[in-house]
């Protein structure tokens, strides 16, 4: 998503990305002392939560402004994380160095997904694993689908469904992949702000007042006690590296 780092961290992370992070981390089965790389770490919610288990965590993201907020989160939560600015398609590690690689809602946005999957595989030590989550198409994302219908702009990139993600990981030389489609309820306050940010994300441009008004109206079926409540669906993969 393309919201500014502050809006993403203060508004969307607590309502959407933090709850989803719990599912990803549970599947990762982190051991104390694991060396972990969180790819496309954004403002650090996954990296910091894993660091709290005693793992040695590195977070990498292209956006320096998001990494600044990640550093702030780590300091506030009293956890130690190494932050690196860089691309998931060219990880800055020469050899396998991690027992676990995580990527929450980042792989589907990368320009070269195949290369990113190979890079994740490359940096995992024998016997290690990756845990990766990706949104399904926007038409399966409740309130986001309603906003997209108002905007009238189709998704430009093909989604990563179970079959597509499985092939991507197997082609990258992972094995024993386990992939599930997961749906969970999210609840987010301030429908006007949600509509504004969602329109800007979908169109890549600032939302006009008229479009915001149409977006808020489209959210009516999802309103519960002044908040937007809806289901979101993702595919979540656990992929292993041979010993």
N, C-alpha and C positions, 0 to 999 in steps of 0.2 A: 504494500500500500504506500501511497505517496504523500501522506500527511506530513507536516513538519514534525520534527523530533519531539518538541514539547507537547503538542496535541496527542501524538501517538502515545507517549509515555504516560501522561497524566489522565487521559480520557479512555483510550482504547485498550491499553495494557490491563488495567484492573478488571475491566468488564469482559474482555474477550481473550487476550493472549495469556494472562496469568492462569485462568481456569484451564485452558487447553494445555498449558505447560505441565500441570500436575499429571495429566494423562500421559504425556510424552515421557516424563521423568520416571513414572511408575513402570512403564514398559522398558525403560533403559536398564533397570535393576543395577543402579550404581553401587559400586563397592568403594569403601574408604580406601583412598590411595590411588584409585583409578586416575589415569591421565585422560582428560576429556577435552575435546575441541568442539565448541559450539559455532557452527558456520552460519553466517547471516544473523549474527546475534542481536542486531538492532540495539535496543536499550538495555539488554542484559538480563531479562527476566529468567530465562532458562539457565544461563551461565551462573547467575548468582544463586539460584535455588540449588543447583547441583553442587556448587562450591560449599554450600551450607552442610552437605553430607560428609565433608572431609575429603572430597576428590580434589585433584589438582587440575584447575580449569583454565583454558585459554578461550577467549571469545574473539571472533574476527568479523568485521563488517566493513563495507565500502565507505560508509557515511561517518565522517569524523564527528559531526554534531551529535549523532546518536551514541557514539562511543563515549562522548563526554558525559552524557546522562547515565550511561552504563557504569562509568567510573563512580559517579555520584551515588548510584544505587548500591554498588558494592561497599562503598565507605559507610553509607547509612546502615547497611545490614551487617557490617562487620565481617565481611568475607573477603578472601583474597582471590582475585582473578587477574590473569595477564590479558591485556587488551591489545589487539593488533588491528591495524587498518589494512584491509586487503580484500581480494576477491575470492569467492568460493571456487571460481574457475581456474585459479592459479594460486593454490595455497603455498605460503612461504615456508615450507618445510621440506628438506631434501630427502628425508627418509621416514619410514613408519615410526610414529612417536606417540600414538594414542590408543588406549584400549577401547575408547568410545568416542564416536562422532555423533553429534546431534544437529538437527536442522529443522527448526519449527517455522513452517510457512515461508520458506525462502527459496527452495529448489525450483518451484514452478515459475518464479519470476526471473530466473537467470537466463541470460541470452543463449548459452550453450549448456543445456541441462546434461547432455551426455558427458561433456568434459567435466562438469562439476561432480557428477556421480563418480567418474573415474578418479578425480582428485580426492574425494572423500575416501574411496577404497584404498588409494595409494598410501595415505598417511596412517592407516590403521594397522597395528601390529597383528601377527598371526593369532587367531583365536579371539580377536576383538569383534566389535559390532558397531553398526550405525542404526540410529533411530531417526526417522524422517517423517514429517507430516506435511501434507499439502491439501489446500482447499479443493473441493470439487467445484464444478462450474458455478458461476454466479447465480444461475437460475435455480440452484438448489440451496441458496443461502438466505431464504426468508426475506427479511426487510431489505437486504442488499438487492435482491431480485426485484422487489417493488420499486426501488429507486432507479435501478437500471432500466426498467420498463418506461419510467417517466423520461429518462434521459434519451432513451432510444439508441444507445450505442452498444453494439455487440462486443463480446470479449474477443480480443484480437489474437489471443494465444490459446492453443489447444490445452485442455485440462490434463492433469495427471490422475487418471482413474486407477483402479487396482491393477488392471491388466497392463496399462502403459507404464506405471511405476515399476511393476514387477520386471518387465522386460528391460527397462532402463537399468535396474540394479543388477540383473543377471548379466547383461552385456558389459557392465563395469567389473565383472568377476566377483561379485558377492555370491554367496550361496545360502541355502536354507532361509530364504526370505519368508517372512510371515507378514501379510498385509491385511488390514481390516478397514472397513468403512465405518466411521464413528460419527454419531450425531449427538449434539448436546445443546441444551438451552442456554442462551445468553440473555442478559438483561442489561440495558444501558440507558442512562438518564439523558434528558435534554434532547428531545426529538429534532429540534431545529439545528442544534449543533451536529447531531448525527447526520441529518440530511445534507447539511453544508459540506461536511468532510467527505461523505460518501460520493456526492456529485463531483467534487473536485478530484477525488481518486479515480472515478470512472472516466471522466472526460479529460483529465489532465489540465483543466483550466479552472479559474475561480468561478464559483457558482453565482449566478445572477439571483436577485431577489425573487423574480418570478419563478425561476426554477426551484429555488429553495421552498417557496410556498407550495408548489406542486409536489415536491418531495415530501414535505410534512404531511400533506393530505394523503399521499400514498401510504404513509405509515399508519394510518388510522386502524387498519385491521390488526396491527401488532401492538397497540397501546394497551398496557396493563398498569393501572395506578400511576399514570404520568410518566411511565418509562416504556422504552421499546423492548419487547420481549419476543424472541424468535429462535428458531432452530438453525444451527450451522452444521455443515457436514464436511468432514475431511477424510482422506485416506492416510493411514498411519502404518509405516513399515518398520519392521525390525529385520535387519539384514546382517548376516555374519560373514566373517573372514575365516577361511580354513586355518587350522593350526599347522 
